């Protein structure tokens, strides 16, 4: 999806402290015609509350609304799965609308982008945190040598880069931190990132799934074929590029759909891209609350995502009733997917599977 269709900002909600910062002023200047509404908190915005009952407005709100706030709590949370640490976010929310999104639908469920203006504080915190880690002496599934910091847990950084220079600032910061690297997953191809010269210190993970499935559940994202076609260019531009096979959704004929995707990927990649490729495999996790909301927003997707015959419930730490594929069945699905990947992409190391 082109940037001018993804974002047509006409109203900006801003905390006064964010508006006073240079980054906040830069963002406001990008949309001089937008209505600016001062808010006490980037979380509690009366005009957006209640949108869970007005699903027809969600995509419009994602397209037209932007929130600028100040990130008040700066912590790097240990992870150990995809990354060593989850960095304090420079944004949350998303302009895209994937039907399975596990990010809680805050801000009235439409969850438009909130960008944080105190990027200097965030960057300074991360620089000090990296310094405290010292050298990485033992390889792990995150990386053999560098401490990996995921900066995109609650947003898509490729889309965030359409809004502000926060992501670029962190990419440039980590060029100067030889013991660490950034990482984020994306479903959006933003070719502006090709000019940033990351010097191998940023790992982009393009999320992939079979195209016909993506057309139903990957709402407002870049087509999968275009994501694949971008990989070589990002490798040539100095990024480490991995892929996420995510989420894996069990449908009739899923094995052949994934085999076709793996072959499409293999045919597209350059030797340089293949040499550095690794992947994560993440199976679908859904939850009852999101299911009930989606029935009013995207019922066709729920026919694929909500499969009580294949899923079992598990209470999350946040109190949500999550559903995942039945454990012993999922083990079989995963083994089958890994066999397919090994046959079609023998050079692709699977870093992490869940």
C-alpha positions as CSV (number, residue, x, y, z in Angstrom):
1,X,0.0,0.0,0.0
2,X,1.3,3.4,-0.9
3,X,2.2,5.8,1.9
4,X,-0.3,8.4,0.7
5,X,-3.1,5.9,1.0
6,X,-1.9,4.4,4.3
7,X,-1.7,7.8,6.1
8,X,-3.8,10.8,5.3
9,X,-3.4,12.6,8.6
10,X,-6.2,15.2,9.3
11,X,-6.2,15.3,13.1
12,X,-3.3,15.1,15.5
13,X,-3.8,14.6,19.2
14,X,-0.7,15.9,21.1
15,X,0.4,16.1,24.7
16,X,1.7,19.6,25.6
17,X,5.1,18.2,26.7
18,X,5.5,16.4,23.3
19,X,4.5,19.5,21.3
20,X,7.3,21.4,23.1
21,X,10.0,19.0,22.0
22,X,11.9,19.3,18.7
23,X,10.7,16.0,17.4
24,X,7.1,16.8,18.3
25,X,7.4,20.1,16.4
26,X,8.9,18.3,13.4
27,X,6.0,15.9,13.3
28,X,3.4,18.7,13.6
29,X,5.1,20.5,10.7
30,X,4.7,17.5,8.4
31,X,0.9,17.9,8.4
32,X,0.4,21.7,8.7
33,X,-3.2,21.4,7.6
34,X,-4.2,18.9,10.3
35,X,-6.4,19.9,13.2
36,X,-4.4,19.8,16.4
37,X,-6.1,18.7,19.6
38,X,-4.3,19.0,22.9
39,X,-4.8,16.0,25.2
40,X,-3.7,15.3,28.7
41,X,-2.6,11.7,28.0
42,X,-1.7,9.8,24.8
43,X,-3.7,6.9,26.2
44,X,-6.9,8.5,27.4
45,X,-8.5,10.3,24.4
46,X,-12.2,10.7,24.8
47,X,-12.9,11.1,21.1
48,X,-11.5,7.6,20.4
49,X,-13.0,5.8,23.3
50,X,-16.0,3.6,22.4
51,X,-14.7,2.7,19.0
52,X,-14.9,-1.0,19.7
53,X,-18.6,-0.6,19.0
54,X,-18.1,1.4,15.8
55,X,-15.8,-0.9,13.8
56,X,-16.6,0.8,10.5
57,X,-14.6,3.8,11.7
58,X,-11.4,1.9,12.6
59,X,-9.6,2.0,9.3
60,X,-10.6,5.7,8.8
61,X,-9.2,6.5,12.2
62,X,-6.0,4.6,11.5
63,X,-5.7,6.6,8.2
64,X,-6.5,10.0,9.5
65,X,-5.5,10.2,13.2
66,X,-2.1,10.6,14.7
67,X,-1.1,10.9,18.4
68,X,2.1,12.5,19.7
69,X,3.1,11.7,23.3
70,X,6.1,11.3,25.6
71,X,7.3,7.9,26.6
72,X,7.5,8.1,30.4
73,X,8.8,4.6,31.3
74,X,12.1,3.6,29.8
75,X,13.0,0.0,30.3
76,X,14.6,-2.7,28.2
77,X,12.8,-5.9,29.0
78,X,14.8,-9.2,28.8
79,X,13.3,-11.4,26.1
80,X,15.7,-14.2,24.9
81,X,13.4,-15.4,22.1
82,X,13.5,-13.2,19.0
83,X,15.8,-10.6,20.7
84,X,17.8,-10.3,23.9
85,X,15.9,-7.2,24.9
86,X,12.7,-5.5,24.0
87,X,13.6,-1.8,23.8
88,X,11.4,1.0,25.0
89,X,9.2,1.8,22.1
90,X,9.4,4.9,20.0
91,X,5.8,4.4,18.9
92,X,2.8,2.1,19.4
93,X,-0.2,1.4,17.4
94,X,-0.3,0.8,13.7
95,X,-1.8,2.2,10.5
96,X,-2.2,-1.4,9.2
97,X,-5.0,-3.6,10.4
98,X,-4.0,-7.3,10.4
99,X,-7.0,-9.3,11.6
100,X,-4.9,-11.5,13.9
101,X,-2.8,-8.7,15.5
102,X,-1.8,-9.7,19.0
103,X,-1.1,-6.1,20.1
104,X,-3.9,-5.1,22.4
105,X,-6.4,-2.8,20.6
106,X,-5.8,0.3,22.8
107,X,-7.1,3.8,22.1
108,X,-10.7,2.7,21.4
109,X,-9.7,-0.5,19.5
110,X,-8.8,1.4,16.3
111,X,-5.3,1.8,17.8
112,X,-3.9,4.5,15.5
113,X,-0.2,5.3,15.6
114,X,1.2,7.1,18.7
115,X,4.7,8.4,18.2
116,X,6.9,9.5,21.1
117,X,8.7,12.8,20.8
118,X,11.3,12.3,23.5
119,X,13.6,10.3,21.2
120,X,16.8,11.8,22.7
121,X,15.9,10.3,26.1
122,X,15.1,7.0,24.5
123,X,18.3,6.9,22.5
124,X,20.4,7.9,25.5
125,X,18.8,5.2,27.7
126,X,19.5,2.6,25.1
127,X,23.1,3.7,24.6
128,X,23.7,3.4,28.4
129,X,21.9,0.0,28.5
130,X,24.1,-1.4,25.8
131,X,27.2,-0.1,27.5
132,X,26.2,-1.9,30.7
133,X,26.0,-5.3,28.9
134,X,29.6,-5.4,27.9
135,X,30.7,-8.0,25.3
136,X,28.4,-10.9,24.4
137,X,30.5,-13.8,25.4
138,X,28.2,-16.7,24.5
139,X,26.2,-17.1,21.3
140,X,22.4,-17.7,21.6
141,X,19.5,-18.0,19.3
142,X,19.2,-14.2,19.1
143,X,22.7,-13.6,17.7
144,X,26.2,-15.1,18.0
145,X,28.0,-11.9,18.8
146,X,25.7,-8.9,19.3
147,X,23.0,-8.0,21.9
148,X,19.8,-7.7,19.9
149,X,17.3,-5.0,20.8
150,X,13.8,-5.3,19.3
151,X,12.4,-1.8,18.7
152,X,9.1,-2.8,17.0
153,X,7.2,-4.9,19.6
154,X,4.1,-2.6,19.6
155,X,4.3,-1.1,16.1
156,X,5.6,-1.5,12.6
157,X,8.8,0.5,12.3
158,X,8.7,0.8,8.5
159,X,5.4,2.6,8.8
160,X,6.6,4.6,11.8
161,X,9.3,5.9,9.6
162,X,6.7,7.6,7.5
163,X,5.7,9.7,10.6
164,X,9.0,10.7,12.2
165,X,12.7,10.2,12.1
166,X,12.7,8.2,15.3
167,X,13.5,4.9,13.7
168,X,16.3,6.4,11.5
169,X,17.8,8.0,14.6
170,X,18.1,4.6,16.3
171,X,19.5,2.9,13.2
172,X,22.2,5.6,13.1
173,X,22.8,5.3,16.8
174,X,23.4,1.5,16.6
175,X,25.9,2.0,13.8
176,X,28.1,3.3,16.6
177,X,27.4,0.4,19.1
178,X,29.6,-2.5,17.9
179,X,28.3,-4.9,20.6
180,X,24.6,-4.5,19.7
181,X,22.1,-4.4,16.9
182,X,18.6,-3.3,16.3
183,X,15.8,-5.6,15.1
184,X,12.2,-5.2,14.0
185,X,9.7,-7.2,12.0
186,X,7.7,-5.5,9.2
187,X,4.9,-6.1,6.8
188,X,5.5,-2.8,4.9
189,X,8.1,-2.1,2.3
190,X,9.4,1.4,2.9
191,X,12.2,2.0,0.4
192,X,13.3,5.2,2.1
193,X,15.1,3.0,4.6
194,X,17.5,1.9,1.8
195,X,19.3,5.2,2.1
196,X,20.1,5.0,5.8
197,X,23.4,3.1,5.6
198,X,22.9,0.8,8.7
199,X,26.3,-0.9,8.2
200,X,25.0,-4.3,9.3
201,X,23.8,-3.1,12.7
202,X,20.1,-3.4,12.0
203,X,18.2,-6.6,11.3
204,X,14.9,-6.3,9.4
205,X,12.6,-9.3,9.5
206,X,10.1,-9.4,6.7
207,X,7.0,-11.2,7.8
208,X,5.8,-13.7,5.2
209,X,2.8,-16.0,4.7
210,X,1.1,-17.5,1.6
211,X,-0.2,-14.8,-0.6
212,X,-3.8,-16.0,-0.8
213,X,-4.0,-16.2,2.9
214,X,-2.4,-12.8,3.3
215,X,-5.1,-11.2,1.1
216,X,-7.7,-12.1,3.7
217,X,-5.9,-11.4,7.0
218,X,-3.0,-9.0,6.2
219,X,-5.2,-5.9,5.9
220,X,-3.5,-2.7,4.5
221,X,-0.1,-4.3,4.3
222,X,2.4,-4.5,1.4
223,X,1.7,-7.6,-0.8
224,X,3.8,-10.6,0.2
225,X,5.4,-10.8,-3.3
226,X,6.6,-7.2,-2.9
227,X,8.1,-7.9,0.5
228,X,10.0,-10.8,-1.0
229,X,11.2,-8.8,-3.9
230,X,12.6,-6.1,-1.5
231,X,14.9,-8.5,0.4
232,X,17.8,-8.3,-2.0
233,X,17.7,-4.5,-2.1
234,X,17.8,-4.3,1.7
235,X,20.7,-6.7,1.9
236,X,22.6,-4.7,-0.7
237,X,21.8,-1.5,1.4
238,X,23.6,-2.9,4.4
239,X,20.8,-4.5,6.5
240,X,20.8,-8.0,7.9
241,X,17.6,-9.4,6.5
242,X,15.8,-12.3,8.1
243,X,12.2,-13.5,7.5
244,X,9.4,-14.4,9.8
245,X,7.1,-17.2,8.8
246,X,4.3,-15.7,10.8
247,X,1.7,-16.3,11.7
248,X,1.4,-19.9,10.6
249,X,-2.4,-20.5,10.2
250,X,-3.7,-24.0,9.6
251,X,-6.1,-24.1,6.6
252,X,-7.0,-26.8,4.2
253,X,-4.0,-27.4,1.9
254,X,-1.7,-25.3,4.1
255,X,1.3,-27.5,3.3
256,X,1.2,-26.8,-0.4
257,X,0.6,-23.1,0.2
258,X,3.7,-22.9,2.3
259,X,5.8,-25.0,-0.1
260,X,4.8,-22.6,-2.9
261,X,5.9,-19.6,-0.7
262,X,9.2,-21.2,0.1
263,X,9.9,-21.8,-3.6
264,X,8.9,-18.3,-4.4
265,X,11.3,-17.0,-1.8
266,X,14.1,-19.3,-3.0
267,X,13.7,-18.2,-6.6
268,X,13.9,-14.5,-5.7
269,X,16.8,-14.4,-3.3
270,X,20.3,-13.4,-4.4
271,X,23.4,-15.5,-3.3
272,X,24.2,-12.7,-0.8
273,X,20.7,-12.7,0.7
274,X,20.7,-16.5,1.0
275,X,24.1,-16.6,2.7
276,X,22.8,-14.4,5.6
277,X,19.2,-15.6,5.8
278,X,17.6,-16.9,9.0
279,X,14.0,-17.2,10.0
280,X,11.6,-17.3,12.8
281,X,8.5,-19.5,12.8
282,X,5.5,-18.3,14.9
283,X,2.2,-20.1,14.9
284,X,-1.1,-18.2,15.4
285,X,-2.2,-17.2,18.8
286,X,-5.7,-15.7,19.0
287,X,-7.9,-14.6,21.8
288,X,-11.6,-14.7,22.6
289,X,-11.9,-10.9,23.1
290,X,-10.4,-10.2,19.7
291,X,-12.5,-12.9,18.1
292,X,-15.7,-11.3,19.4
293,X,-14.6,-7.9,18.2
294,X,-13.6,-9.2,14.8
295,X,-17.0,-10.8,14.2
296,X,-18.2,-7.3,13.8
297,X,-15.2,-6.1,11.8
298,X,-13.9,-8.9,9.7
299,X,-16.0,-12.1,10.0
300,X,-14.4,-13.7,6.9
301,X,-11.1,-13.7,8.7
302,X,-12.6,-15.3,11.8
303,X,-13.6,-18.3,9.7
304,X,-9.8,-18.9,9.3
305,X,-8.5,-17.7,12.7
306,X,-11.1,-19.1,15.1
307,X,-11.0,-22.9,14.9
308,X,-12.3,-24.4,18.1
309,X,-11.9,-27.9,16.5
310,X,-8.1,-27.3,16.2
311,X,-7.4,-25.0,19.2
312,X,-7.3,-25.1,23.0
313,X,-7.5,-22.2,25.5
314,X,-4.8,-20.8,27.6
315,X,-5.1,-18.0,30.1
316,X,-2.5,-15.3,29.4
317,X,-0.5,-13.3,32.0
318,X,-2.7,-10.3,31.1
319,X,-5.9,-12.2,31.9
320,X,-7.0,-12.8,28.3
321,X,-8.4,-16.1,27.2
322,X,-6.0,-17.0,24.4
323,X,-6.5,-19.9,21.9
324,X,-3.6,-21.8,20.4
325,X,-3.4,-24.9,18.3
326,X,-3.7,-28.1,20.4
327,X,-0.2,-28.7,21.7
328,X,0.4,-32.2,20.4
329,X,-1.2,-31.3,17.0
330,X,0.9,-28.1,16.8
331,X,4.1,-30.2,17.3
332,X,3.1,-32.1,14.2
333,X,2.3,-29.0,12.2
334,X,5.7,-27.5,13.2
335,X,7.7,-30.6,12.3
336,X,5.9,-30.7,8.9
337,X,6.6,-27.0,8.2
338,X,10.3,-27.4,9.2
339,X,10.6,-30.4,6.9
340,X,9.2,-28.3,4.0
341,X,11.5,-25.4,4.8
342,X,14.5,-27.7,5.0
343,X,13.7,-29.2,1.6
344,X,13.0,-25.9,-0.2
345,X,15.3,-23.5,1.7
346,X,18.2,-25.7,3.0
347,X,20.4,-22.6,3.6
348,X,17.8,-20.9,5.9
349,X,18.6,-21.4,9.6
350,X,15.5,-21.4,11.8
351,X,16.5,-19.3,14.7
352,X,13.3,-19.5,16.7
353,X,10.0,-21.5,16.5
354,X,7.0,-21.0,18.7
